[in-house]
Amino acid sequence: MNYLILIIVAIISFTIGRKTAKTFTPKQAEEMSKMRAESREALTERTENRKQKILELMKGEAVHDEELKACGIKRHPSAGSGQVTCNDVEKLLDVSDQTASKYLNELEKEQKIEQIGTSGKGVYYILK
């Protein structure tokens, strides 16, 4: 008896689902091109905002001690002003190691920061 009720409910659900389901209509090439351009623009804007936040951290602007504490970034008196590590950027922006490295590399290519050290935990970045 229970199986019969279950089968009837399944058939009714399937029928209702088929009648109410939206059909997929592919986007036109022009629409897709516009969507891609908007996506690229949004990603570029986000990247630039994040790089600006890194520079603000290094300059000591707009990033307050409360925000740094919330991110888990500790300012070391011996580290000197404006020094940032990849781990600091990860915590500040809540991004992966690779993404933080990408932002730092882009800033270095733009000649806004300079990498000190070659590899490992001793690497940090300073403003140029």
Backbone as CSV, one residue per row, in Angstrom:
resi,resn,N_x,N_y,N_z,CA_x,CA_y,CA_z,C_x,C_y,C_z
1,MET,0.819,-1.193,0.000,0.000,0.000,0.000,0.867,1.264,0.000
2,ASN,1.897,1.257,0.861,2.787,2.419,0.930,3.516,2.642,-0.394
3,TYR,3.898,1.542,-1.044,4.591,1.674,-2.327,3.675,2.270,-3.378
4,LEU,2.421,1.909,-3.352,1.454,2.418,-4.317,1.290,3.935,-4.145
5,ILE,1.181,4.384,-2.909,1.057,5.823,-2.642,2.323,6.547,-3.093
6,LEU,3.471,5.964,-2.815,4.740,6.551,-3.214,4.838,6.672,-4.730
7,ILE,4.401,5.661,-5.449,4.447,5.678,-6.914,3.501,6.746,-7.452
8,ILE,2.333,6.868,-6.878,1.361,7.874,-7.334,1.907,9.283,-7.093
9,VAL,2.480,9.517,-5.931,3.072,10.828,-5.627,4.217,11.130,-6.593
10,ALA,5.039,10.150,-6.890,6.155,10.343,-7.817,5.647,10.706,-9.205
11,ILE,4.598,10.023,-9.663,4.042,10.307,-10.998,3.453,11.710,-11.037
12,ILE,2.724,12.088,-10.003,2.132,13.425,-9.951,3.232,14.485,-9.902
13,SER,4.253,14.271,-9.103,5.367,15.222,-9.007,6.083,15.366,-10.336
14,PHE,6.331,14.266,-10.992,6.999,14.283,-12.288,6.168,15.068,-13.300
15,THR,4.865,14.835,-13.319,3.975,15.509,-14.263,3.943,17.010,-13.995
16,ILE,3.812,17.395,-12.747,3.792,18.822,-12.400,5.132,19.464,-12.748
17,GLY,6.226,18.773,-12.441,7.556,19.288,-12.747,7.758,19.517,-14.231
18,ARG,7.292,18.605,-15.042,7.446,18.733,-16.499,6.663,19.917,-17.042
19,LYS,5.486,20.155,-16.475,4.642,21.244,-16.979,5.142,22.607,-16.525
20,THR,5.781,22.670,-15.368,6.219,23.959,-14.848,7.684,24.272,-15.128
21,ALA,8.424,23.309,-15.615,9.853,23.524,-15.863,10.057,24.512,-16.995
22,LYS,11.041,25.386,-16.806,11.387,26.335,-17.856,12.280,25.629,-18.863
23,THR,12.106,25.994,-20.079,12.968,25.418,-21.106,14.187,26.312,-21.257
24,PHE,15.302,25.704,-21.512,16.557,26.420,-21.672,16.607,27.033,-23.058
25,THR,16.867,28.327,-23.081,17.047,28.997,-24.366,18.463,29.565,-24.390
26,PRO,19.241,29.135,-25.345,20.616,29.615,-25.414,20.664,31.126,-25.691
27,LYS,21.674,31.779,-25.134,21.858,33.214,-25.333,22.449,33.463,-26.713
28,GLN,22.129,34.605,-27.240,22.682,35.006,-28.526,24.155,35.386,-28.328
29,ALA,24.914,35.320,-29.385,26.346,35.612,-29.314,26.594,37.022,-28.782
30,GLU,25.765,37.958,-29.180,25.920,39.345,-28.733,25.695,39.459,-27.218
31,GLU,24.684,38.763,-26.709,24.406,38.764,-25.272,25.559,38.144,-24.493
32,MET,26.069,37.040,-25.006,27.190,36.361,-24.339,28.425,37.248,-24.320
33,SER,28.682,37.922,-25.411,29.835,38.817,-25.496,29.702,39.949,-24.476
34,LYS,28.506,40.500,-24.344,28.255,41.571,-23.379,28.445,41.060,-21.948
35,MET,27.960,39.864,-21.667,28.100,39.274,-20.330,29.568,39.040,-19.994
36,ARG,30.344,38.557,-20.957,31.775,38.331,-20.737,32.505,39.641,-20.449
37,ALA,32.171,40.674,-21.208,32.816,41.975,-21.013,32.492,42.535,-19.626
38,GLU,31.239,42.407,-19.198,30.849,42.882,-17.864,31.571,42.097,-16.775
39,SER,31.714,40.788,-16.970,32.419,39.949,-15.993,33.883,40.347,-15.891
40,ARG,34.535,40.532,-17.048,35.945,40.941,-17.053,36.131,42.279,-16.339
41,GLU,35.230,43.208,-16.620,35.311,44.526,-16.008,35.149,44.429,-14.486
42,ALA,34.201,43.620,-14.036,33.981,43.455,-12.592,35.193,42.810,-11.923
43,LEU,35.786,41.804,-12.557,36.971,41.151,-11.993,38.166,42.095,-11.954
44,THR,38.333,42.879,-12.987,39.426,43.848,-13.028,39.260,44.885,-11.922
45,GLU,38.035,45.344,-11.736,37.765,46.327,-10.684,38.042,45.743,-9.304
46,ARG,37.626,44.490,-9.082,37.876,43.844,-7.792,39.375,43.690,-7.542
47,THR,40.108,43.273,-8.574,41.556,43.109,-8.448,42.221,44.437,-8.108
48,GLU,41.832,45.505,-8.791,42.422,46.823,-8.528,42.096,47.289,-7.109
49,ASN,40.868,47.043,-6.651,40.500,47.421,-5.286,41.332,46.659,-4.264
50,ARG,41.564,45.395,-4.507,42.360,44.582,-3.589,43.823,45.030,-3.581
51,LYS,44.361,45.336,-4.752,45.748,45.813,-4.806,45.873,47.145,-4.087
52,GLN,44.858,48.004,-4.212,44.870,49.282,-3.511,44.836,49.056,-2.001
53,LYS,44.086,48.073,-1.553,44.018,47.767,-0.123,45.383,47.289,0.392
54,ILE,46.111,46.522,-0.430,47.461,46.085,-0.051,48.371,47.299,0.115
55,LEU,48.301,48.223,-0.840,49.134,49.425,-0.765,48.769,50.263,0.458
56,GLU,47.484,50.346,0.766,47.052,51.089,1.954,47.594,50.440,3.223
57,LEU,47.602,49.106,3.248,48.170,48.388,4.391,49.639,48.738,4.544
58,MET,50.353,48.755,3.440,51.781,49.029,3.480,52.070,50.482,3.881
59,LYS,51.202,51.391,3.472,51.391,52.806,3.808,50.887,53.126,5.204
60,GLY,50.137,52.200,5.782,49.572,52.446,7.100,48.319,53.298,7.041
61,GLU,47.721,53.430,5.856,46.520,54.232,5.665,45.285,53.338,5.688
62,ALA,44.211,53.860,6.146,42.872,53.268,6.029,42.741,51.869,6.602
63,VAL,43.817,51.284,7.034,43.730,49.971,7.660,44.084,50.184,9.128
64,HIS,43.119,50.023,9.972,43.298,50.317,11.389,43.692,49.065,12.157
65,ASP,44.207,49.269,13.333,44.647,48.156,14.169,43.524,47.160,14.428
66,GLU,42.262,47.665,14.590,41.139,46.744,14.829,40.941,45.814,13.634
67,GLU,41.041,46.390,12.421,40.884,45.580,11.215,42.018,44.566,11.096
68,LEU,43.226,44.994,11.424,44.368,44.085,11.358,44.209,42.956,12.366
69,LYS,43.751,43.293,13.574,43.534,42.259,14.588,42.459,41.286,14.147
70,ALA,41.395,41.810,13.531,40.312,40.949,13.046,40.824,39.994,11.974
71,CYS,41.790,40.441,11.178,42.365,39.597,10.123,43.430,38.662,10.665
72,GLY,43.908,38.938,11.869,44.979,38.116,12.425,46.360,38.595,12.043
73,ILE,46.471,39.830,11.565,47.760,40.396,11.181,48.318,41.144,12.378
74,LYS,49.549,40.827,12.735,50.192,41.494,13.854,51.324,42.347,13.320
75,ARG,51.374,43.572,13.767,52.476,44.459,13.415,53.630,44.187,14.360
76,HIS,54.767,43.856,13.809,55.949,43.596,14.620,56.792,44.863,14.655
77,PRO,57.126,45.340,15.841,57.919,46.567,15.929,59.253,46.457,15.199
78,SER,59.839,45.269,15.192,61.135,45.098,14.543,61.024,44.987,13.022
79,ALA,59.786,44.752,12.526,59.601,44.545,11.089,59.742,45.830,10.299
80,GLY,59.531,46.960,10.922,59.643,48.211,10.196,58.339,48.561,9.511
81,SER,58.204,49.807,9.194,56.969,50.300,8.594,56.876,49.869,7.134
82,GLY,55.689,49.468,6.740,55.436,49.185,5.339,55.830,47.812,4.854
83,GLN,56.281,46.941,5.719,56.643,45.594,5.295,55.416,44.700,5.353
84,VAL,55.202,43.940,4.290,54.062,43.045,4.205,54.531,41.700,3.666
85,THR,53.990,40.639,4.236,54.282,39.298,3.726,53.077,38.784,2.944
86,CYS,53.290,37.714,2.229,52.207,37.081,1.499,51.119,36.613,2.463
87,ASN,51.513,36.113,3.624,50.535,35.672,4.625,49.672,36.831,5.111
88,ASP,50.276,38.020,5.257,49.502,39.197,5.653,48.415,39.496,4.624
89,VAL,48.777,39.421,3.356,47.826,39.705,2.281,46.725,38.644,2.262
90,GLU,47.096,37.382,2.462,46.096,36.308,2.534,45.060,36.608,3.598
91,LYS,45.534,36.992,4.787,44.631,37.257,5.908,43.803,38.517,5.675
92,LEU,44.426,39.551,5.166,43.739,40.819,4.949,42.596,40.676,3.954
93,LEU,42.867,39.991,2.833,41.884,39.889,1.760,41.067,38.606,1.807
94,ASP,41.442,37.694,2.722,40.781,36.391,2.826,40.827,35.653,1.477
95,VAL,42.047,35.510,0.968,42.277,34.836,-0.311,43.309,33.734,-0.122
96,SER,43.496,32.926,-1.151,44.479,31.835,-1.093,45.895,32.382,-1.238
97,ASP,46.853,31.519,-0.960,48.266,31.861,-1.097,48.571,32.263,-2.535
98,GLN,48.041,31.512,-3.495,48.306,31.806,-4.903,47.742,33.160,-5.318
99,THR,46.536,33.472,-4.838,45.920,34.750,-5.191,46.695,35.902,-4.573
100,ALA,47.092,35.758,-3.318,47.879,36.796,-2.653,49.198,37.008,-3.409
101,SER,49.848,35.923,-3.793,51.104,36.026,-4.554,50.879,36.722,-5.887
102,LYS,49.751,36.419,-6.530,49.431,37.046,-7.815,49.312,38.557,-7.660
103,TYR,48.593,39.005,-6.628,48.446,40.444,-6.400,49.791,41.097,-6.115
104,LEU,50.602,40.461,-5.291,51.913,41.017,-4.971,52.802,41.057,-6.209
105,ASN,52.766,40.021,-7.034,53.561,40.009,-8.266,53.117,41.109,-9.226
106,GLU,51.791,41.333,-9.323,51.300,42.394,-10.197,51.770,43.760,-9.707
107,LEU,51.699,43.969,-8.392,52.180,45.242,-7.840,53.675,45.416,-8.064
108,GLU,54.410,44.314,-8.010,55.854,44.373,-8.262,56.135,44.707,-9.729
109,LYS,55.366,44.115,-10.648,55.538,44.426,-12.073,55.195,45.876,-12.374
110,GLU,54.214,46.403,-11.632,53.837,47.812,-11.790,54.841,48.744,-11.104
111,GLN,55.871,48.162,-10.490,56.941,48.867,-9.793,56.429,49.742,-8.658
112,LYS,55.411,49.239,-7.952,54.883,49.941,-6.784,55.471,49.380,-5.497
113,ILE,55.878,48.099,-5.543,56.492,47.463,-4.377,57.735,46.717,-4.816
114,GLU,58.523,46.315,-3.839,59.746,45.569,-4.121,59.809,44.357,-3.207
115,GLN,60.193,43.213,-3.765,60.337,41.990,-2.984,61.721,41.957,-2.361
116,ILE,61.742,41.650,-1.067,63.002,41.491,-0.350,63.104,40.016,0.026
117,GLY,64.168,39.368,-0.384,64.339,37.937,-0.169,63.956,37.174,-1.421
118,THR,64.370,35.911,-1.469,64.112,35.125,-2.685,63.058,34.057,-2.503
119,SER,63.038,33.404,-1.338,62.031,32.364,-1.133,61.882,32.073,0.355
120,GLY,60.762,31.468,0.678,60.543,31.043,2.057,59.950,32.112,2.945
121,LYS,60.068,31.859,4.248,59.459,32.748,5.233,60.156,34.096,5.322
122,GLY,61.347,34.209,4.804,62.089,35.461,4.871,61.663,36.487,3.839
123,VAL,60.749,36.138,2.945,60.346,37.057,1.883,59.308,38.039,2.422
124,TYR,59.526,39.308,2.134,58.538,40.332,2.454,58.604,41.389,1.367
125,TYR,57.648,42.293,1.384,57.544,43.309,0.342,57.531,44.684,0.995
126,ILE,58.163,45.644,0.312,58.181,47.027,0.789,57.746,47.940,-0.353
127,LEU,57.340,49.141,0.014,56.987,50.134,-1.004,58.238,50.622,-1.704
128,LYS,58.117,50.931,-2.958,59.244,51.505,-3.711,59.251,52.986,-3.564
